[in-house]
Amino acid sequence: MLVTEEKVLRDLEKFEKCAADRDYDKKKGVAEVQSLLDKATAESKKKDNENACLQKEVGQLRKKLETVDDEAIARYKMSAEYKGNLHMYGVESLKAAIKMTKE
């Protein structure tokens, strides 16, 4: 009877050690998951802040666009640069049309 009691005690110790190991692994896993959640939350907050800043900049740019001086646009359209661009694009279109016609 003494032999079986010793065997039962040894088995009990093995089971307790196994349970303690599993408990440790579980706690370690929970800690890792919590760490990942914390990092994800921090990254999400950072992205939200970046998004808010970008939205603010977009709003400022839209305001600037709304207040563009019509006279400045008219002056640009009267400039040599604007006319040069029109000429350049017109010439390229004409060359392409002639090439297509020849083909």
PyMOL commands that place a pseudoatom at each C-alpha (Angstrom):
pseudoatom trace, name=CA, resn=MET, resi=1, chain=A, elem=C, hetatm=0, pos=[0.000, 0.000, 0.000]
pseudoatom trace, name=CA, resn=LEU, resi=2, chain=A, elem=C, hetatm=0, pos=[2.890, 2.354, 0.716]
pseudoatom trace, name=CA, resn=VAL, resi=3, chain=A, elem=C, hetatm=0, pos=[4.158, 2.006, -2.872]
pseudoatom trace, name=CA, resn=THR, resi=4, chain=A, elem=C, hetatm=0, pos=[0.839, 3.077, -4.362]
pseudoatom trace, name=CA, resn=GLU, resi=5, chain=A, elem=C, hetatm=0, pos=[0.590, 6.055, -2.002]
pseudoatom trace, name=CA, resn=GLU, resi=6, chain=A, elem=C, hetatm=0, pos=[4.063, 7.206, -3.076]
pseudoatom trace, name=CA, resn=LYS, resi=7, chain=A, elem=C, hetatm=0, pos=[3.092, 6.747, -6.713]
pseudoatom trace, name=CA, resn=VAL, resi=8, chain=A, elem=C, hetatm=0, pos=[-0.103, 8.735, -6.159]
pseudoatom trace, name=CA, resn=LEU, resi=9, chain=A, elem=C, hetatm=0, pos=[1.872, 11.501, -4.446]
pseudoatom trace, name=CA, resn=ARG, resi=10, chain=A, elem=C, hetatm=0, pos=[4.407, 11.606, -7.299]
pseudoatom trace, name=CA, resn=ASP, resi=11, chain=A, elem=C, hetatm=0, pos=[1.589, 11.720, -9.854]
pseudoatom trace, name=CA, resn=LEU, resi=12, chain=A, elem=C, hetatm=0, pos=[-0.111, 14.458, -7.833]
pseudoatom trace, name=CA, resn=GLU, resi=13, chain=A, elem=C, hetatm=0, pos=[3.121, 16.474, -7.789]
pseudoatom trace, name=CA, resn=LYS, resi=14, chain=A, elem=C, hetatm=0, pos=[3.474, 16.017, -11.555]
pseudoatom trace, name=CA, resn=PHE, resi=15, chain=A, elem=C, hetatm=0, pos=[-0.100, 17.185, -12.114]
pseudoatom trace, name=CA, resn=GLU, resi=16, chain=A, elem=C, hetatm=0, pos=[0.397, 20.190, -9.820]
pseudoatom trace, name=CA, resn=LYS, resi=17, chain=A, elem=C, hetatm=0, pos=[3.592, 21.131, -11.647]
pseudoatom trace, name=CA, resn=CYS, resi=18, chain=A, elem=C, hetatm=0, pos=[1.847, 20.701, -15.000]
pseudoatom trace, name=CA, resn=ALA, resi=19, chain=A, elem=C, hetatm=0, pos=[-1.064, 22.851, -13.796]
pseudoatom trace, name=CA, resn=ALA, resi=20, chain=A, elem=C, hetatm=0, pos=[1.352, 25.516, -12.537]
pseudoatom trace, name=CA, resn=ASP, resi=21, chain=A, elem=C, hetatm=0, pos=[3.160, 25.498, -15.887]
pseudoatom trace, name=CA, resn=ARG, resi=22, chain=A, elem=C, hetatm=0, pos=[-0.132, 25.871, -17.740]
pseudoatom trace, name=CA, resn=ASP, resi=23, chain=A, elem=C, hetatm=0, pos=[-1.191, 28.669, -15.414]
pseudoatom trace, name=CA, resn=TYR, resi=24, chain=A, elem=C, hetatm=0, pos=[2.129, 30.431, -16.040]
pseudoatom trace, name=CA, resn=ASP, resi=25, chain=A, elem=C, hetatm=0, pos=[1.751, 29.991, -19.806]
pseudoatom trace, name=CA, resn=LYS, resi=26, chain=A, elem=C, hetatm=0, pos=[-1.799, 31.334, -19.628]
pseudoatom trace, name=CA, resn=LYS, resi=27, chain=A, elem=C, hetatm=0, pos=[-0.710, 34.395, -17.635]
pseudoatom trace, name=CA, resn=LYS, resi=28, chain=A, elem=C, hetatm=0, pos=[2.188, 34.962, -20.015]
pseudoatom trace, name=CA, resn=GLY, resi=29, chain=A, elem=C, hetatm=0, pos=[-0.163, 34.722, -23.010]
pseudoatom trace, name=CA, resn=VAL, resi=30, chain=A, elem=C, hetatm=0, pos=[-2.633, 37.137, -21.439]
pseudoatom trace, name=CA, resn=ALA, resi=31, chain=A, elem=C, hetatm=0, pos=[0.198, 39.602, -20.745]
pseudoatom trace, name=CA, resn=GLU, resi=32, chain=A, elem=C, hetatm=0, pos=[1.400, 39.368, -24.358]
pseudoatom trace, name=CA, resn=VAL, resi=33, chain=A, elem=C, hetatm=0, pos=[-2.109, 39.944, -25.700]
pseudoatom trace, name=CA, resn=GLN, resi=34, chain=A, elem=C, hetatm=0, pos=[-2.585, 42.914, -23.363]
pseudoatom trace, name=CA, resn=SER, resi=35, chain=A, elem=C, hetatm=0, pos=[0.722, 44.362, -24.504]
pseudoatom trace, name=CA, resn=LEU, resi=36, chain=A, elem=C, hetatm=0, pos=[-0.323, 44.020, -28.145]
pseudoatom trace, name=CA, resn=LEU, resi=37, chain=A, elem=C, hetatm=0, pos=[-3.683, 45.646, -27.391]
pseudoatom trace, name=CA, resn=ASP, resi=38, chain=A, elem=C, hetatm=0, pos=[-1.956, 48.539, -25.634]
pseudoatom trace, name=CA, resn=LYS, resi=39, chain=A, elem=C, hetatm=0, pos=[0.364, 49.059, -28.604]
pseudoatom trace, name=CA, resn=ALA, resi=40, chain=A, elem=C, hetatm=0, pos=[-2.544, 48.887, -31.060]
pseudoatom trace, name=CA, resn=THR, resi=41, chain=A, elem=C, hetatm=0, pos=[-4.544, 51.384, -28.993]
pseudoatom trace, name=CA, resn=ALA, resi=42, chain=A, elem=C, hetatm=0, pos=[-1.606, 53.790, -28.839]
pseudoatom trace, name=CA, resn=GLU, resi=43, chain=A, elem=C, hetatm=0, pos=[-1.024, 53.458, -32.595]
pseudoatom trace, name=CA, resn=SER, resi=44, chain=A, elem=C, hetatm=0, pos=[-4.724, 54.035, -33.266]
pseudoatom trace, name=CA, resn=LYS, resi=45, chain=A, elem=C, hetatm=0, pos=[-4.708, 57.211, -31.157]
pseudoatom trace, name=CA, resn=LYS, resi=46, chain=A, elem=C, hetatm=0, pos=[-1.601, 58.396, -32.986]
pseudoatom trace, name=CA, resn=LYS, resi=47, chain=A, elem=C, hetatm=0, pos=[-3.263, 57.784, -36.371]
pseudoatom trace, name=CA, resn=ASP, resi=48, chain=A, elem=C, hetatm=0, pos=[-6.430, 59.556, -35.183]
pseudoatom trace, name=CA, resn=ASN, resi=49, chain=A, elem=C, hetatm=0, pos=[-4.331, 62.595, -34.221]
pseudoatom trace, name=CA, resn=GLU, resi=50, chain=A, elem=C, hetatm=0, pos=[-2.545, 62.543, -37.574]
pseudoatom trace, name=CA, resn=ASN, resi=51, chain=A, elem=C, hetatm=0, pos=[-5.888, 62.271, -39.353]
pseudoatom trace, name=CA, resn=ALA, resi=52, chain=A, elem=C, hetatm=0, pos=[-7.279, 65.214, -37.382]
pseudoatom trace, name=CA, resn=CYS, resi=53, chain=A, elem=C, hetatm=0, pos=[-4.246, 67.321, -38.326]
pseudoatom trace, name=CA, resn=LEU, resi=54, chain=A, elem=C, hetatm=0, pos=[-4.609, 66.378, -41.993]
pseudoatom trace, name=CA, resn=GLN, resi=55, chain=A, elem=C, hetatm=0, pos=[-8.327, 67.199, -41.921]
pseudoatom trace, name=CA, resn=LYS, resi=56, chain=A, elem=C, hetatm=0, pos=[-7.485, 70.595, -40.424]
pseudoatom trace, name=CA, resn=GLU, resi=57, chain=A, elem=C, hetatm=0, pos=[-4.916, 71.235, -43.170]
pseudoatom trace, name=CA, resn=VAL, resi=58, chain=A, elem=C, hetatm=0, pos=[-7.433, 70.219, -45.846]
pseudoatom trace, name=CA, resn=GLY, resi=59, chain=A, elem=C, hetatm=0, pos=[-9.922, 72.672, -44.373]
pseudoatom trace, name=CA, resn=GLN, resi=60, chain=A, elem=C, hetatm=0, pos=[-7.329, 75.447, -44.439]
pseudoatom trace, name=CA, resn=LEU, resi=61, chain=A, elem=C, hetatm=0, pos=[-6.412, 74.658, -48.045]
pseudoatom trace, name=CA, resn=ARG, resi=62, chain=A, elem=C, hetatm=0, pos=[-10.080, 74.675, -49.063]
pseudoatom trace, name=CA, resn=LYS, resi=63, chain=A, elem=C, hetatm=0, pos=[-10.479, 78.106, -47.466]
pseudoatom trace, name=CA, resn=LYS, resi=64, chain=A, elem=C, hetatm=0, pos=[-7.439, 79.363, -49.367]
pseudoatom trace, name=CA, resn=LEU, resi=65, chain=A, elem=C, hetatm=0, pos=[-8.795, 77.912, -52.586]
pseudoatom trace, name=CA, resn=GLU, resi=66, chain=A, elem=C, hetatm=0, pos=[-12.121, 79.671, -52.049]
pseudoatom trace, name=CA, resn=THR, resi=67, chain=A, elem=C, hetatm=0, pos=[-10.347, 82.994, -51.616]
pseudoatom trace, name=CA, resn=VAL, resi=68, chain=A, elem=C, hetatm=0, pos=[-8.161, 82.783, -54.701]
pseudoatom trace, name=CA, resn=ASP, resi=69, chain=A, elem=C, hetatm=0, pos=[-8.130, 86.147, -56.349]
pseudoatom trace, name=CA, resn=ASP, resi=70, chain=A, elem=C, hetatm=0, pos=[-10.014, 86.047, -59.654]
pseudoatom trace, name=CA, resn=GLU, resi=71, chain=A, elem=C, hetatm=0, pos=[-7.797, 88.862, -60.859]
pseudoatom trace, name=CA, resn=ALA, resi=72, chain=A, elem=C, hetatm=0, pos=[-4.706, 86.730, -60.284]
pseudoatom trace, name=CA, resn=ILE, resi=73, chain=A, elem=C, hetatm=0, pos=[-6.216, 84.012, -62.470]
pseudoatom trace, name=CA, resn=ALA, resi=74, chain=A, elem=C, hetatm=0, pos=[-7.028, 86.560, -65.155]
pseudoatom trace, name=CA, resn=ARG, resi=75, chain=A, elem=C, hetatm=0, pos=[-3.464, 87.955, -64.994]
pseudoatom trace, name=CA, resn=TYR, resi=76, chain=A, elem=C, hetatm=0, pos=[-2.051, 84.431, -65.382]
pseudoatom trace, name=CA, resn=LYS, resi=77, chain=A, elem=C, hetatm=0, pos=[-4.245, 83.795, -68.410]
pseudoatom trace, name=CA, resn=MET, resi=78, chain=A, elem=C, hetatm=0, pos=[-2.882, 86.961, -69.985]
pseudoatom trace, name=CA, resn=SER, resi=79, chain=A, elem=C, hetatm=0, pos=[0.733, 85.983, -69.278]
pseudoatom trace, name=CA, resn=ALA, resi=80, chain=A, elem=C, hetatm=0, pos=[3.249, 84.733, -71.804]
pseudoatom trace, name=CA, resn=GLU, resi=81, chain=A, elem=C, hetatm=0, pos=[3.681, 81.522, -69.795]
pseudoatom trace, name=CA, resn=TYR, resi=82, chain=A, elem=C, hetatm=0, pos=[0.000, 80.632, -70.140]
pseudoatom trace, name=CA, resn=LYS, resi=83, chain=A, elem=C, hetatm=0, pos=[-0.008, 81.439, -73.856]
pseudoatom trace, name=CA, resn=GLY, resi=84, chain=A, elem=C, hetatm=0, pos=[3.233, 79.479, -74.301]
pseudoatom trace, name=CA, resn=ASN, resi=85, chain=A, elem=C, hetatm=0, pos=[1.694, 76.445, -72.631]
pseudoatom trace, name=CA, resn=LEU, resi=86, chain=A, elem=C, hetatm=0, pos=[-1.394, 76.703, -74.837]
pseudoatom trace, name=CA, resn=HIS, resi=87, chain=A, elem=C, hetatm=0, pos=[0.810, 76.972, -77.896]
pseudoatom trace, name=CA, resn=MET, resi=88, chain=A, elem=C, hetatm=0, pos=[2.965, 74.036, -76.822]
pseudoatom trace, name=CA, resn=TYR, resi=89, chain=A, elem=C, hetatm=0, pos=[0.000, 71.765, -76.152]
pseudoatom trace, name=CA, resn=GLY, resi=90, chain=A, elem=C, hetatm=0, pos=[-1.703, 72.894, -79.340]
pseudoatom trace, name=CA, resn=VAL, resi=91, chain=A, elem=C, hetatm=0, pos=[1.353, 72.117, -81.415]
pseudoatom trace, name=CA, resn=GLU, resi=92, chain=A, elem=C, hetatm=0, pos=[1.680, 68.673, -79.872]
pseudoatom trace, name=CA, resn=SER, resi=93, chain=A, elem=C, hetatm=0, pos=[-1.990, 67.918, -80.578]
pseudoatom trace, name=CA, resn=LEU, resi=94, chain=A, elem=C, hetatm=0, pos=[-1.590, 69.077, -84.156]
pseudoatom trace, name=CA, resn=LYS, resi=95, chain=A, elem=C, hetatm=0, pos=[1.501, 66.902, -84.649]
pseudoatom trace, name=CA, resn=ALA, resi=96, chain=A, elem=C, hetatm=0, pos=[-0.360, 63.890, -83.273]
pseudoatom trace, name=CA, resn=ALA, resi=97, chain=A, elem=C, hetatm=0, pos=[-3.335, 64.569, -85.573]
pseudoatom trace, name=CA, resn=ILE, resi=98, chain=A, elem=C, hetatm=0, pos=[-1.092, 64.882, -88.631]
pseudoatom trace, name=CA, resn=LYS, resi=99, chain=A, elem=C, hetatm=0, pos=[0.739, 61.662, -87.727]
pseudoatom trace, name=CA, resn=MET, resi=100, chain=A, elem=C, hetatm=0, pos=[-2.556, 59.811, -87.315]
pseudoatom trace, name=CA, resn=THR, resi=101, chain=A, elem=C, hetatm=0, pos=[-3.838, 61.159, -90.611]
pseudoatom trace, name=CA, resn=LYS, resi=102, chain=A, elem=C, hetatm=0, pos=[-0.693, 60.020, -92.418]
pseudoatom trace, name=CA, resn=GLU, resi=103, chain=A, elem=C, hetatm=0, pos=[-1.000, 56.554, -90.963]
for i in range(1, 103): cmd.bond("trace and resi %d" % i, "trace and resi %d" % (i + 1))
show_as sticks, trace
zoom trace
